[in-house]
Amino acid sequence: MTPDQAPRHPQVAGLLLAAGGGRRLGGRPKALLRHDGALLVERAARALRAAGCTRVHVVLGAGADEVRAQAELSGCVLVDNPGWGEGMGSSLRAGLHSLADTDARGVLVSLVDQPGIGPEAHARVLAAFSDETSLVSAAYDGKRGHPVLLGAAHWPGVAATAEGDRGARDHLRQHSAEIRLVECGDVAEPYDIDTGADLGRLRPGGAH
């Protein structure tokens, strides 16, 4: 799927959480890991665009200056999170805050360290958006995963409960009956790049 193939969704912004410091990877910023000839942050931002997000905000933290210098993220809004060391929750709050003055009615949240989740899964979740009350999550064999779509009505609640590495987990648990699950196990693999052993899943070479 290319950006020209997916229908545009101007009401839903893409939000890429790419601030992680890779503590269990020896302090290597995850955004700067390479897979199939591109940096993870580039691949993830492209997936959001290809899925149909016309606006993409990328939250940076660890190695932010390096990411700005090395990554091709033209057209994206880069959001600095100086509190990235507190965990994913701080990056989610920073990202939602950056969208507060836009006309976005929803946000599709993606993680930089899941290269097995591409445009197809993002597009399926995005297509399930209806209005500001939407809560949509990708599912893998019925188990909730990423990406997650948060209607704007949920942003205050998410921001109020996003602490540590929990992200939107607490809010989603409180509103579990409202979540629409979209099965994506046939088009994506939801593995994380968290440890040195996980690096074996990456293929650094390939065409950029």
C-alpha positions as CSV (number, residue, x, y, z in Angstrom):
1,M,0.0,0.0,0.0
2,T,1.4,3.4,-1.0
3,P,0.3,6.9,0.1
4,D,-1.5,7.3,-3.2
5,Q,-3.6,4.2,-2.7
6,A,-5.1,4.8,0.7
7,P,-8.1,7.1,1.1
8,R,-7.3,10.3,3.0
9,H,-8.6,10.8,6.5
10,P,-8.0,14.5,7.3
11,Q,-10.0,14.2,10.6
12,V,-7.5,11.6,12.1
13,A,-3.9,12.5,12.7
14,G,-1.1,10.0,13.0
15,L,0.9,10.0,16.2
16,L,4.2,8.1,16.3
17,L,5.8,7.5,19.7
18,A,9.5,7.4,18.9
19,A,11.2,8.7,22.0
20,G,12.4,5.5,23.6
21,G,16.0,5.2,24.7
22,G,16.4,1.5,24.2
23,R,17.7,0.9,27.8
24,R,17.7,-2.9,27.2
25,L,19.5,-2.3,23.8
26,G,22.5,-0.7,25.4
27,G,21.0,2.8,25.2
28,R,20.5,2.8,21.4
29,P,17.6,5.0,20.5
30,K,15.0,2.8,18.9
31,A,14.1,5.4,16.3
32,L,17.6,5.1,14.8
33,L,17.6,1.3,14.4
34,R,17.6,0.3,10.8
35,H,15.3,-2.3,9.0
36,D,15.2,-3.0,5.3
37,G,17.4,0.0,4.5
38,A,15.4,2.6,6.5
39,L,15.4,3.9,10.0
40,L,12.5,2.6,12.2
41,V,11.2,6.1,12.7
42,E,11.1,6.6,8.9
43,R,9.3,3.3,8.3
44,A,6.7,4.0,11.0
45,A,6.0,7.5,9.8
46,R,5.6,6.3,6.2
47,A,3.2,3.6,7.4
48,L,0.9,6.2,9.0
49,R,1.0,8.3,5.8
50,A,0.4,5.3,3.6
51,A,-2.6,4.3,5.7
52,G,-4.3,7.6,5.1
53,C,-3.1,10.1,7.8
54,T,-2.5,13.4,6.2
55,R,-1.0,14.9,9.4
56,V,1.7,12.9,11.3
57,H,3.2,14.0,14.6
58,V,6.4,12.3,15.7
59,V,7.3,12.4,19.4
60,L,11.1,12.4,19.9
61,G,13.1,12.0,23.0
62,A,16.3,9.9,23.2
63,G,18.8,11.0,20.5
64,A,16.3,13.6,19.3
65,D,19.1,15.7,17.7
66,E,20.5,12.6,15.9
67,V,17.0,11.7,14.7
68,R,16.4,15.2,13.3
69,A,19.8,15.0,11.5
70,Q,19.6,11.5,10.1
71,A,15.9,10.7,9.5
72,E,13.9,11.8,6.5
73,L,10.7,13.0,8.1
74,S,9.7,15.8,5.8
75,G,6.1,16.8,6.2
76,C,5.9,15.5,9.8
77,V,5.5,17.6,12.9
78,L,8.3,16.8,15.3
79,V,7.4,17.0,18.9
80,D,10.2,17.1,21.6
81,N,9.5,15.3,24.8
82,P,12.2,16.2,27.4
83,G,10.5,13.9,29.9
84,W,10.9,10.8,27.7
85,G,12.7,9.0,30.4
86,E,9.5,8.8,32.4
87,G,8.1,6.3,29.9
88,M,5.6,6.0,27.1
89,G,2.9,7.8,29.0
90,S,4.9,11.1,28.9
91,S,5.3,10.8,25.1
92,L,1.6,10.1,24.6
93,R,0.7,13.1,26.7
94,A,3.2,15.3,24.7
95,G,1.7,14.0,21.4
96,L,-1.9,14.7,22.4
97,H,-0.9,18.1,23.7
98,S,0.7,18.9,20.3
99,L,-2.7,18.1,18.6
100,A,-4.8,20.2,20.9
101,D,-5.0,23.2,18.6
102,T,-5.5,21.3,15.4
103,D,-8.7,20.3,13.7
104,A,-8.0,16.6,14.3
105,R,-11.0,14.7,15.7
106,G,-9.1,11.5,16.3
107,V,-5.5,10.2,16.5
108,L,-4.0,6.9,15.3
109,V,-1.2,6.0,17.8
110,S,1.7,3.9,16.6
111,L,4.9,2.7,18.2
112,V,8.3,3.1,16.6
113,D,9.6,-0.3,17.7
114,Q,7.0,-2.5,16.0
115,P,8.4,-2.8,12.4
116,G,6.2,-5.8,11.7
117,I,3.1,-3.6,11.7
118,G,2.8,-1.8,8.4
119,P,0.4,0.3,6.4
120,E,-2.3,-2.4,6.0
121,A,-3.0,-2.8,9.7
122,H,-2.9,1.0,10.2
123,A,-5.4,1.5,7.4
124,R,-7.8,-1.1,8.8
125,V,-7.9,0.6,12.2
126,L,-8.1,4.0,10.6
127,A,-11.1,3.0,8.5
128,A,-13.1,2.2,11.6
129,F,-13.1,5.8,12.8
130,S,-16.6,7.3,13.0
131,D,-16.4,10.4,15.3
132,E,-14.8,11.9,18.4
133,T,-16.1,9.1,20.6
134,S,-14.3,6.3,18.6
135,L,-12.1,3.8,20.4
136,V,-10.5,1.3,18.0
137,S,-7.7,-1.1,18.4
138,A,-5.9,-3.6,16.2
139,A,-6.2,-7.1,17.4
140,Y,-4.0,-10.1,16.8
141,D,-5.8,-13.4,17.3
142,G,-8.3,-11.5,19.3
143,K,-5.8,-9.8,21.6
144,R,-5.7,-6.1,21.7
145,G,-2.5,-4.4,20.3
146,H,-1.3,-1.5,18.2
147,P,-2.1,0.7,16.5
148,V,-4.9,2.3,18.6
149,L,-7.3,5.0,17.4
150,L,-8.4,7.5,20.1
151,G,-11.3,9.8,19.3
152,A,-10.8,13.3,20.6
153,A,-13.4,12.9,23.3
154,H,-11.1,10.4,25.0
155,W,-7.9,12.5,24.9
156,P,-8.4,14.2,28.3
157,G,-9.0,10.9,30.0
158,V,-6.0,9.3,28.3
159,A,-3.7,12.2,29.2
160,A,-4.9,12.0,32.8
161,T,-4.0,8.4,33.2
162,A,-1.0,8.0,30.9
163,E,1.8,7.4,33.4
164,G,5.0,5.4,33.2
165,D,5.0,2.8,30.3
166,R,1.2,2.2,30.5
167,G,0.3,4.7,27.8
168,A,-3.4,4.6,27.2
169,R,-3.8,1.2,28.9
170,D,-5.7,2.4,31.9
171,H,-8.2,4.5,29.9
172,L,-8.8,1.6,27.5
173,R,-9.4,-0.8,30.4
174,Q,-11.9,1.7,31.9
175,H,-13.7,1.9,28.5
176,S,-13.2,-1.7,27.3
177,A,-16.8,-2.1,26.4
178,E,-16.6,0.7,23.9
179,I,-13.5,-0.6,22.1
180,R,-14.0,-1.9,18.5
181,L,-11.4,-4.5,17.8
182,V,-10.1,-4.9,14.2
183,E,-8.3,-8.1,13.5
184,C,-4.9,-7.5,11.8
185,G,-3.1,-10.8,12.5
186,D,-3.3,-11.7,8.8
187,V,-1.4,-8.6,7.6
188,A,0.9,-7.7,10.5
189,E,3.2,-9.1,13.3
190,P,3.0,-7.2,16.6
191,Y,6.5,-8.0,17.9
192,D,8.5,-5.3,19.7
193,I,12.2,-4.5,19.4
194,D,13.0,-4.4,23.1
195,T,16.1,-6.5,23.8
196,G,19.3,-7.5,22.1
197,A,17.7,-10.8,21.1
198,D,15.0,-8.9,19.2
199,L,17.6,-7.2,17.0
200,G,17.8,-10.5,15.1
201,R,14.4,-9.6,13.6
202,L,15.8,-6.5,11.9
203,R,17.3,-6.7,8.4
204,P,19.5,-3.6,8.2
205,G,20.2,-3.8,4.5
206,G,17.8,-3.4,1.6
207,A,16.8,-0.6,-0.6
208,H,16.1,2.7,1.2
